[in-house]
Amino acid sequence: MITTELSNIGNIIQNQREFFKSGKTKDVTFRIEQLKNLRQAIIEHEESIVEALKADLHKPTLESYLTEIGVIKEIDYAIKHLKTWTKPKKAPVSFDFFSYSARIYPEPLGVVLIIGPWNYPFQLIISPLVGAIAAGNCAIIKPSEIASHTSDVIAKIIAKHFDPAYIAVVEGGVEASQKLLAEKFDHIFFTGGTAVGKIVMAAAAKYLTPVTLELGGKSPCIVDSDINLEHTVRRITWGKFINAGQTCIAPDYLLVNKIIKKDLINGLEKCLKEFYSDNPVNSPDYARIISQKHFERLVNFLKDGEVIIGGENQPSERYLAPTVIDNVSLEDSVMQEEIFGPILPIIEYTDIAEAIALINSRPKPLALYLFSQNKNLQKRVLQETSSGGVCINDTVMQVGVSSLPFGGVGDSGIGNYHGKASFDTFSHNKSVLQNSFWLDLKWRYAPYEGKLPIIKKLLG
């Protein structure tokens, strides 16, 4: 493991501040070169990344490419659009400012901190790093110590391909995070749980440091009766059980129209066998729970409601079968916190108003899913609910569209990223107003006598 000495963190930050002051990172050509460098580094170390993800999460190789190494698409998008993003943008001025011109200049913030989670431990570090590089910043990245193998690989890749005065990795647990959060940064980007997000925000407040918090929450999935059942079942099964349900935007629970409930359950059971066989424990395509602590938390949820599919588990392997539970109460523990695992509660409704009311009675989720071909129902759900994002007739795929900002609202997060949104997150938009010398009207200068009617007219 390549570990930065915690006592050396202050020196690393100072070195990065000096590097930033040199102005090198403001050069757009330099930024593009570094993005290409990052892309090549990922390709060069693909095998090590896949092996690390398998060691940490038993993540299938295809899932590793699709959901982790696939971050290369974000790099390509940034490279393609960066010259356009960095150009000053003209801003309109009103007629009373006819001799002025206005522009908005995006400029880098400085030295930023990126703290990543364990569930997608590679992608959720690299994706915000793409934005930090594109915007012209220096960065310190702190991978999750829980996904220790991936953290080690990230540290080795960054150390090999980047100057630590530009991009550095700090590995470690809570102590490392505390040391970092005690320092002053120009932006902090955190992905993780709400409880730790509050700690990050409190630490940032000491220096008035802006934060981006990518959190989570209980993302509901509404299933109307007006659907293609086969497609719906397949898309819900995939979105819920990839990475053994350890996905911040996985459908957390289903709100199912009573008319379709029985058919949906039968479809889920059939689809799970199709995906993972009769014994998912032997499937090469099914991941494991990250740690014993999280495994025990999830198994405890099985006490709630009635397990109608799955429920089998093996503590020695941290294996928990894809599980569907029915007859849950809103007061049950499984409905009180984000599940973040392969357990899917089903709650039936008879009128869409019930489903909407339930969603609105809870903290705003990171994602909301709706399966319905009814355009009016789609419109109503969009208008009457609030969430970080919405995906209609599919799950999870919204995260792969670079042109869509990704982020939460309320308890599910602050700020967003992906594509241009990542660039904006790590940039300051500097407003510049310029006057000319060809005319200088005296209405605003003292003495003011007799000028009030002119001012009133201008303001009117």
DALINWO-V19490 format. One record per backbone hydrogen bond with DSSP energy under -0.5 kcal/mol. NH is the residue of the N-H (numbers start at 1). CO is the residue of the C=O. If there is no record, write none. Layout:
nh = {NH:NH}
co = {CO:CO}
This chain:
nh = {3:8:9:12:13:14:15:16:17:18:19:20:21:22:23:24:26:27:31:32:33:34:35:36:37:38:39:40:41:42:43:44:45:46:49:50:51:52:53:54:55:56:57:58:59:64:65:66:67:68:69:70:71:72:73:74:75:76:77:78:79:80:81:82:84:85:86:87:87:89:91:97:98:100:101:102:103:104:105:105:106:107:109:112:112:113:114:115:116:116:121:124:125:126:127:129:130:131:132:133:134:135:136:136:137:138:139:140:141:142:143:144:148:151:152:153:154:155:156:157:158:159:160:161:162:166:167:168:170:171:177:178:179:180:181:182:183:185:186:187:188:189:190:190:191:192:197:198:199:200:201:202:203:204:205:206:206:207:208:209:212:213:214:214:215:215:219:220:221:222:223:224:224:227:229:232:233:234:235:236:237:238:239:240:241:242:244:245:246:247:250:252:253:254:255:256:256:257:258:260:261:264:265:266:267:268:269:270:271:272:273:274:275:276:277:282:283:286:288:289:295:296:297:298:299:300:301:301:302:302:303:304:306:308:308:309:314:317:318:318:319:320:321:323:324:325:326:328:332:335:336:337:342:343:344:345:345:346:347:349:354:355:356:357:358:359:360:361:361:362:365:368:369:370:371:372:373:375:378:379:380:381:382:383:384:385:388:389:391:393:393:397:399:400:401:402:404:405:406:408:412:413:414:417:421:422:423:424:425:426:427:428:430:430:431:432:434:436:445:451:455:456:457:458:459:460}
co = {1:5:6:8:9:10:11:12:13:14:15:16:17:18:20:19:23:24:27:28:29:30:31:32:33:34:35:36:37:38:39:40:41:43:45:46:47:48:49:50:51:52:53:54:53:60:61:62:63:64:64:65:68:69:70:71:71:72:73:74:75:76:77:78:81:81:82:83:84:104:102:94:95:97:434:91:432:89:103:430:104:428:426:110:138:187:140:189:114:142:118:120:122:122:123:125:126:127:128:129:130:131:132:133:132:110:166:112:168:114:141:117:146:147:148:149:150:151:152:153:154:155:156:157:158:163:163:139:141:169:173:174:175:176:177:178:180:183:111:111:210:113:188:212:115:214:193:194:195:196:197:198:199:200:201:202:203:204:205:204:188:414:190:212:213:412:217:218:253:369:255:222:371:225:227:228:229:230:231:232:233:234:235:236:237:238:241:242:243:245:247:219:219:345:221:254:347:223:349:257:257:260:261:262:263:264:265:266:267:268:269:270:271:272:273:279:280:283:57:318:291:292:293:294:295:296:297:298:298:299:300:301:326:306:324:324:319:314:314:315:314:318:312:342:309:344:306:346:329:332:333:333:244:341:323:252:343:325:254:256:351:351:352:353:354:355:356:357:358:359:386:389:220:391:222:370:226:373:374:375:376:377:378:379:380:381:365:366:368:370:391:395:396:397:398:400:401:403:417:415:409:410:213:406:418:419:419:420:421:422:424:107:105:428:429:103:101:99:442:448:451:452:453:454:455:456}
